[in-house]
Amino acid sequence: PHLMNITLEQSGVSALVSLKMEKADYQDAVKKELKNIAAKAEMPGFRKGKVPAGLVNKRFGTEVKMNEINRLVGENLQKFIEEKKLSVLGEPMMSEQQQAQDIENQDDFEFKFDIALAPEFKVELTDKDQLTYYDVEVSEEQVDEQVKAFAQQAGHPEEVQEYADRDILRGALAEQDAEGNLLEGGISLDSVSLMPSYFVSDDQKKLFEGAKVNDVITFNPSEAHGEAELAALLKLDKEEAAKHTGKFTFQVSSISRFVPAAYDQDLFDRVFEPGTVKSEEEMRAKVKELIQSQYNQDADMKFLIDVRKYTEEKVGKLEFPEALLKRFMKLQNADKGEEFVEKNFEKSLEELRWHLIKEQLVEANKVTIDQKDVKEAALQTARIQFAQYGLTNVPEEYLENYANEMLKDRNQMNAFVDRSVNTKLAAALKEVVKLEHKSISFEDFAKFFEAENAE
């Protein structure tokens, strides 16, 4: 039974809740708490627990009365909202109609709260609803690129005898005078690295064609390099380096070539679970599968974006208690100021509308998630992040630790919860609505998201 006299005045999606409280509502709770304090209280001149009730009351009475009234208001308001099945947006706020209350000298109180209510509407999807589902195709070129990237990441440098494009040459550099002799007091460096493939001048590049170890080549570094590269080569600052415009000799001491890994068992075991891939053909199939599973997730994401557009059109414009929601947003973002709220208000109303629609879809399709789903979403993210660095064969315990670290962050945790719900909701809705499958290349598919971001 309610202790208190609570009333509700509702106009559309705004409501005012009034709680009237009499002395009888809080008196017993206050007495009990003061008794607890008296049993433990210590004051000069009194033994512990022997302080007279009057003194305890004088010292702690108002504070206890205030705390108990606060607690009872909160509990009763919550109970009232639950019993009336009110769908509250945000949290109840002290009403602007609230009169000041004098806790110390008043016996009876009245508290008024403004409550923002969710609009009532019904949305459902059935097999009468038709939506497009994009089957994103993985091209052979994409598989080629990824396979080559794996071989490149597992490659190694090798010493060779003759220069070819993209090799690195190491050797000694010495400055010449106008006659082509060693310049007295000129720059002389025992060991520098050159990559003629990156020279800015084709004429200078040509001078190194077919160079072998021990050859001496005469070239002009200031023509071959941009100013930053020249300064780095000569180990001088840009101003100083720019003064050296003449020719230099370069004696080749070694030539190094980066060789991609061969498509052998060693590479397969490095990239995938050892023993699971045994040929280049199997490697290509596995790579295709990896890319495909990523594309399928993207296709589900696009499907949900389309579900959102489709259901929002079905539902149409909803009436929101805008003034109350604005007030609530301002309280929540007090540190960011009014301008932030004004700028983001429309957007947050759109998000709220989708949130309410999604809630109904989740409930209707009995979508539930548990700790295991959230953990799986974190592991999935960890795998994708490692894969971007070319690490596909990361030990499970590494992934576990990385996922657990991410889950400690409240924001990331919420994002994983959201992602788990989305994954399961997409899977459920694909079974419910009528799907019109469309094959599409990844390039064309990616354009959808470019358009989304541009909006």
C-alpha positions in Angstrom: 0.0 0.0 0.0 1.1 3.5 -0.7 2.2 5.6 2.3 1.8 8.7 0.3 -0.8 10.5 -1.6 0.5 10.6 -5.2 -1.4 12.1 -8.2 -0.6 12.2 -11.9 -1.7 14.9 -14.4 -0.9 13.9 -17.9 -1.1 16.0 -21.0 0.0 14.1 -24.1 3.6 13.0 -23.6 4.3 15.3 -20.6 3.2 14.4 -17.1 3.3 16.1 -13.7 3.5 13.8 -10.6 2.7 15.3 -7.2 3.7 13.6 -3.9 2.0 14.9 -0.8 3.8 13.8 2.4 2.6 14.1 6.0 4.5 13.7 9.2 3.1 10.2 9.7 4.7 9.1 6.4 8.3 9.7 7.6 8.1 10.0 11.4 8.8 6.3 12.2 11.7 6.1 9.9 13.3 9.3 11.3 12.8 8.0 14.9 14.4 4.7 14.1 17.4 6.3 12.4 17.9 8.7 15.3 17.9 5.8 17.7 20.6 4.1 15.7 22.7 7.3 15.8 22.1 7.6 19.6 23.4 4.1 20.2 26.7 5.0 18.5 27.0 8.7 19.3 29.9 10.1 21.2 30.0 13.6 22.7 32.3 15.2 25.2 31.1 14.6 28.7 28.9 11.6 27.8 29.8 7.9 27.6 29.3 6.3 24.1 25.6 5.5 23.5 24.5 7.6 26.6 24.0 10.9 24.9 20.5 12.3 25.7 17.9 12.0 22.9 17.3 15.7 22.9 20.9 16.5 22.1 21.1 13.8 19.4 17.9 15.2 17.9 19.2 18.8 18.0 22.5 17.8 16.4 21.2 15.3 13.7 17.4 15.8 13.5 17.2 18.0 10.4 19.8 16.0 8.5 18.1 12.7 9.2 14.7 14.1 8.4 16.0 15.4 5.1 17.7 12.1 4.2 14.6 10.0 5.0 12.2 12.3 3.1 14.5 12.1 0.1 14.7 8.3 0.3 10.9 7.9 0.7 10.2 10.3 -2.2 12.6 8.4 -4.5 11.2 5.0 -3.5 7.5 6.0 -3.8 8.1 7.8 -7.1 9.8 4.7 -8.5 7.0 2.4 -7.3 4.3 4.7 -8.7 6.0 4.8 -12.1 6.2 1.0 -12.2 2.6 0.5 -11.0 1.2 2.9 -13.5 3.5 1.3 -16.2 4.7 4.8 -17.3 7.3 4.7 -20.1 9.6 7.4 -18.9 12.3 9.0 -21.1 15.4 10.1 -19.2 14.6 10.6 -15.5 12.0 12.5 -13.5 13.0 16.1 -12.9 12.0 18.4 -10.1 9.2 20.5 -11.6 9.4 24.2 -12.3 6.2 24.5 -10.4 7.9 23.2 -7.2 7.5 25.5 -4.2 10.4 25.9 -1.8 10.1 23.6 1.2 11.5 24.4 4.7 12.6 20.9 5.8 13.5 22.0 9.3 10.2 23.8 10.2 7.6 22.1 8.1 5.7 18.9 8.9 3.8 18.4 5.6 5.4 18.6 2.2 4.5 18.5 -1.4 7.0 17.5 -4.2 6.3 17.9 -7.9 8.1 16.2 -10.7 8.0 16.7 -14.4 8.1 13.4 -16.3 8.9 13.0 -20.1 6.8 10.1 -21.5 7.6 8.0 -24.6 5.0 8.4 -27.3 2.7 5.4 -27.8 2.9 3.7 -31.2 3.1 0.1 -32.6 5.6 -1.1 -35.2 6.1 -4.6 -36.4 7.7 -6.4 -39.3 6.3 -9.5 -41.0 6.8 -11.4 -44.3 4.6 -8.8 -46.0 7.5 -6.4 -45.6 10.1 -6.6 -48.4 13.6 -5.3 -48.0 16.8 -5.6 -50.1 19.7 -7.6 -48.8 23.0 -7.0 -50.5 25.3 -10.1 -51.2 28.7 -8.5 -51.4 31.0 -10.3 -53.8 34.7 -10.9 -53.1 36.7 -10.4 -56.4 39.7 -12.5 -57.3 41.7 -9.2 -57.4 40.9 -8.6 -53.7 42.0 -12.2 -52.8 45.3 -11.6 -54.9 45.9 -8.3 -53.0 45.5 -9.9 -49.6 47.6 -13.0 -50.4 50.4 -10.8 -51.8 50.2 -8.6 -48.6 50.6 -11.7 -46.4 53.7 -12.8 -48.5 55.1 -9.2 -48.3 54.6 -9.0 -44.5 56.4 -12.3 -44.1 59.2 -11.4 -46.5 62.9 -10.8 -45.7 65.9 -8.8 -47.1 68.5 -10.7 -49.2 72.0 -9.6 -50.3 72.3 -9.6 -54.1 75.2 -8.9 -56.5 73.5 -6.7 -59.1 71.1 -3.8 -58.7 67.4 -4.0 -59.8 64.5 -1.6 -59.2 63.5 -1.1 -55.6 66.8 -2.5 -54.2 68.7 -0.6 -51.5 72.3 0.2 -52.2 74.8 0.8 -49.3 78.2 2.3 -49.7 80.6 5.3 -49.3 79.8 8.8 -50.5 82.5 11.4 -51.4 82.2 14.9 -52.8 84.0 15.9 -56.0 85.4 19.2 -57.3 84.6 20.7 -60.7 87.4 18.6 -62.3 86.0 15.4 -61.0 88.7 14.9 -58.3 88.1 14.4 -54.6 87.1 17.7 -53.1 89.6 18.9 -50.4 87.6 19.2 -47.1 84.4 18.1 -48.9 81.7 15.8 -47.6 82.9 12.2 -47.1 80.6 9.6 -45.5 81.6 5.9 -45.0 78.1 4.4 -45.1 74.9 5.8 -46.6 71.9 4.0 -48.1 70.4 4.9 -51.5 67.1 3.9 -53.1 67.4 5.1 -56.7 63.8 4.0 -57.4 62.7 7.0 -55.3 64.9 9.5 -57.0 63.1 12.6 -58.4 65.2 12.6 -61.5 65.0 9.8 -64.1 68.5 10.8 -65.5 70.0 10.2 -62.1 68.1 6.9 -61.7 69.5 5.6 -65.0 73.1 6.0 -63.7 72.5 3.1 -61.3 71.1 0.6 -63.8 73.0 -2.7 -63.7 75.3 -1.5 -60.8 77.3 -4.3 -59.1 78.9 -4.6 -55.7 82.3 -2.6 -55.7 81.3 -0.4 -58.7 81.9 3.4 -58.3 79.1 5.6 -59.7 79.3 9.3 -60.1 75.9 11.1 -59.6 74.4 14.4 -58.4 72.5 14.0 -55.1 71.0 17.5 -55.3 69.3 16.6 -58.6 68.3 13.1 -57.3 66.7 14.2 -54.1 64.1 16.6 -52.7 65.5 19.0 -50.1 64.4 17.0 -47.0 65.9 13.8 -48.5 69.1 15.5 -49.5 69.6 16.9 -45.9 68.9 13.4 -44.5 71.4 11.8 -46.9 74.2 14.3 -46.3 73.4 14.4 -42.5 73.1 18.2 -42.6 70.4 20.8 -42.0 68.4 21.8 -45.1 70.1 25.2 -45.6 73.6 23.7 -45.4 72.7 20.7 -47.6 71.3 23.0 -50.3 74.8 24.4 -50.9 76.2 21.1 -52.1 75.0 21.1 -55.7 78.0 19.3 -57.3 78.7 15.6 -58.1 79.6 12.9 -55.7 81.1 9.4 -56.1 79.3 6.4 -54.6 81.2 3.1 -54.1 78.7 0.2 -53.8 79.5 -2.0 -50.8 76.3 -4.1 -50.7 72.9 -4.4 -52.5 69.9 -5.5 -50.5 66.6 -6.8 -52.0 63.4 -7.3 -50.2 62.0 -10.7 -51.1 58.4 -11.7 -50.4 57.9 -15.0 -48.7 57.4 -18.0 -50.9 54.0 -19.6 -50.9 55.1 -22.6 -48.8 54.1 -24.4 -45.6 56.1 -21.9 -43.6 54.0 -19.0 -44.8 50.7 -20.9 -44.5 51.5 -21.8 -40.8 52.6 -18.3 -40.1 49.3 -16.7 -41.4 46.8 -19.4 -40.3 46.3 -22.0 -37.6 49.3 -24.3 -38.2 48.4 -27.4 -40.3 45.0 -26.0 -41.5 46.2 -24.7 -44.9 48.4 -26.9 -47.1 48.5 -25.2 -50.6 48.3 -21.8 -52.2 44.9 -22.8 -53.5 43.7 -23.5 -49.9 45.3 -20.2 -48.8 43.3 -18.3 -51.4 40.1 -20.1 -50.4 40.8 -19.2 -46.7 41.6 -15.6 -47.5 38.4 -15.4 -49.6 36.4 -16.7 -46.6 38.0 -14.2 -44.2 37.1 -11.3 -46.5 33.6 -12.7 -47.1 32.8 -12.9 -43.4 33.8 -9.3 -43.0 31.6 -8.3 -45.9 28.7 -10.3 -44.5 28.9 -8.3 -41.3 29.0 -5.1 -43.4 25.9 -6.3 -45.3 24.1 -6.9 -42.1 24.9 -3.4 -41.0 23.5 -2.0 -44.2 20.4 -4.2 -43.8 19.8 -2.7 -40.3 20.3 0.9 -41.7 17.6 0.1 -44.3 15.4 -1.5 -41.6 15.7 1.7 -39.6 14.7 3.9 -42.6 11.9 1.6 -43.5 10.4 1.4 -40.0 10.8 5.1 -39.4 8.8 5.8 -42.5 6.2 3.3 -41.3 5.9 4.9 -37.9 5.9 8.5 -39.2 6.4 11.5 -37.1 6.2 10.9 -33.3 5.3 13.5 -30.8 8.0 14.0 -28.1 7.9 16.2 -24.9 10.5 18.4 -26.5 10.7 21.1 -23.8 11.2 18.5 -21.0 13.8 16.5 -23.1 15.7 19.7 -23.8 15.8 20.4 -20.1 16.9 16.9 -19.3 19.7 17.1 -22.0 20.9 20.4 -20.5 21.1 18.8 -17.1 23.0 15.8 -18.5 25.4 18.0 -20.5 25.8 20.9 -18.1 29.6 20.8 -18.7 29.1 21.2 -22.5 26.8 24.3 -22.4 23.4 25.2 -24.0 24.8 25.5 -27.5 25.8 21.8 -27.6 22.3 20.8 -26.7 20.7 23.2 -29.3 23.0 21.9 -32.0 22.5 18.2 -31.2 18.9 18.2 -30.1 17.3 17.2 -33.4 19.9 14.5 -33.9 19.2 13.1 -30.4 15.5 13.0 -31.1 16.1 11.0 -34.2 18.3 8.6 -32.2 15.6 8.4 -29.5 12.9 7.5 -32.1 15.1 4.7 -33.5 15.9 3.5 -30.0 12.1 3.2 -29.2 11.4 1.4 -32.5 14.4 -0.9 -32.0 13.1 -1.7 -28.5 9.9 -3.0 -29.9 11.6 -5.0 -32.6 14.0 -6.6 -30.1 11.0 -7.5 -27.8 8.8 -8.8 -30.7 11.7 -11.0 -32.0 12.7 -12.2 -28.5 16.3 -11.0 -29.0 18.3 -11.5 -25.8 22.0 -11.2 -25.2 24.2 -12.4 -22.3 27.8 -11.8 -21.1 29.0 -14.4 -23.6 27.6 -12.5 -26.6 29.3 -9.2 -25.4 32.6 -11.0 -25.0 32.3 -12.5 -28.5 31.7 -9.0 -29.9 34.9 -7.8 -28.1 36.9 -10.8 -29.4 35.6 -10.2 -32.9 36.8 -6.5 -32.7 40.2 -7.7 -31.4 40.6 -10.1 -34.3 39.7 -7.4 -36.9 42.2 -5.0 -35.3 45.0 -7.5 -35.3 44.1 -8.6 -38.9 44.6 -5.0 -40.0 48.3 -5.4 -38.9 48.5 -8.6 -40.9 48.2 -10.7 -37.8 45.6 -13.4 -38.4 47.1 -16.2 -36.3 47.0 -14.5 -32.9 47.0 -16.9 -29.9 43.6 -17.1 -28.2 44.9 -15.9 -24.8 46.3 -12.7 -26.4 42.9 -12.0 -27.9 41.3 -12.8 -24.5 43.5 -10.3 -22.7 43.0 -7.6 -25.3 39.2 -8.1 -25.3 39.1 -8.0 -21.5 41.0 -4.7 -21.4 38.5 -3.2 -23.9 35.6 -4.5 -21.8 36.9 -2.5 -18.7 36.1 0.7 -20.5 32.4 1.6 -19.9 31.9 3.2 -23.3 33.5 0.3 -25.2 31.4 -2.1 -23.1 28.2 -0.3 -24.2 29.3 -0.3 -27.8 29.8 -4.1 -27.6 26.4 -4.6 -26.0 24.9 -2.5 -28.8 26.8 -4.4 -31.4 25.6 -7.8 -30.0 22.0 -6.6 -30.0 22.4 -5.4 -33.6 24.0 -8.7 -34.8 21.2 -10.8 -33.2 18.4 -8.4 -34.4 19.7 -8.5 -38.0 19.8 -12.3 -37.9 16.3 -12.5 -36.5 14.8 -9.9 -38.9 16.4 -11.6 -42.0 14.2 -14.6 -41.1 11.1 -12.5 -40.6 10.9 -10.1 -43.6 10.8 -11.0 -47.3 14.4 -10.5 -48.6 15.2 -9.5 -52.1 18.8 -10.6 -52.6 21.0 -8.4 -54.8 24.6 -9.3 -55.7 26.9 -6.3 -55.6 30.6 -5.6 -55.9 32.4 -4.2 -52.9 33.2 -0.9 -54.7 29.5 -0.3 -55.4 28.6 -1.4 -51.9 31.1 1.0 -50.3 29.4 3.9 -52.1 26.3 3.5 -49.8 28.5 4.3 -46.8 30.2 7.2 -48.5 26.7 8.6 -49.1 25.7 8.0 -45.4 28.8 9.8 -44.2 28.2 12.7 -46.6 24.7 13.3 -45.2 
